[in-house]
Amino acid sequence: MQAFSEFLTSVIATHGLLAVFLLMTAESALIPIPSEVTMPFAGFLAGRGLINFPLAVVTGALGNLTGSLLAYWLGFVKGEDWVRLAIKNWGRWFLVKESDFDKGKLWLEKHGHPVVFFSRLLPIVRTYISLPAGIAKNSLLPFSFLTFTGSLIWSGILAYLGLQLGQNWTAVEPYFRKFQILIALLIIAAVFFYLRTHLRRHRYSA
């Protein structure tokens, strides 16, 4: 993993925002490239003045959106039977499990569009939610908007931590891999509390 991280950082250092875009696209297109390496290092480079910080964050989110649209298109065109067969045959090369696909499919069926947003802050399902969304032929505009918004938040958090940590940016990766589920649950709880409070006030004022 260390050698792979060094390879990724050398690519980003050489090609800048283009590398950020391509690596984040690959991550969302089912290729196991960790955003926990790409975006913190981009933030570190921004701190050194080598790339622009806001552009790095937006570029990362656009990359995630592009890769997600590719995975969405795959599910939309090929359908569930083909996707399951592909996962069984080649999933091990892309670190994709059929159970991960089933989890994303179930969440999407139970909770609808909000899952697309919150999945961008969750491990594993963040990458694969686009497949069941395409299979279900979810509306493309809400899917794109929620994917970009969630990815923008995720990219911004990782890049900002890399910016603040400087040379110690590598500390972000293990921390986020361990605690990103907790972070996502806290965000979901905050949104639920806000909606509940807002609806209660609306009911009383009606």
C-alpha positions, 0 to 999 in steps of 0.5 A: 500500500505504501508503494502504491501511495508513493506511485499515486503521489508522484503522478499527482506531483507531476501532472497536478489537477489532471492527475487529481481528476483522472484518479478520482474518476477512476475511483468512482469508476470501480477502480480501487484508487483511494481518495484518502491518498489523492485528495490529502496530497492535493491539499498538501500541494495546495499548501505549498502553492503548487496547485490551487486549493478550491480548484483541487476540491472541485476537480476531485468532485468532478472526477468522482461525478465523471466516474460515477456516471460511467458506472451508472451508464454501465448498470443502465445499459447492461442490467443487473444480470450482467453486472452480477456475472461481471462481479463474480468473474472479475470482481476480485480484481477491482475489490468488488464483492457481490455483497457490496453490490447487494448492500448498495441496491438494498439501501437505494431501494429503501431510502431512494435518492438521499443514499446517493448523497450520503454514500459519498461519505461511506466506505465501499458503497461510495464506489458501487452505489452508481451501479444499482442506481443505473440498473434502477434507471434513477433520474440522471439529474438528481443522481448527478447533483447529489453525487457531485454535492456529496463528492464535493464535501468529501473532497473538500474535507480530505483536501483541507486536512492535507492542507493543514497537516502539511508534510504529515498528510499521510496521517489522514488515510488510516484515520478516515478509513477507520472513522468515516462510518462514524462521521457519516452517521453523525452527518445523517443524524444532524440532517435528520434532527434538522428535518424533524425540527423544521417539520415540527415548526412548520406543523405548529405554524400551519 
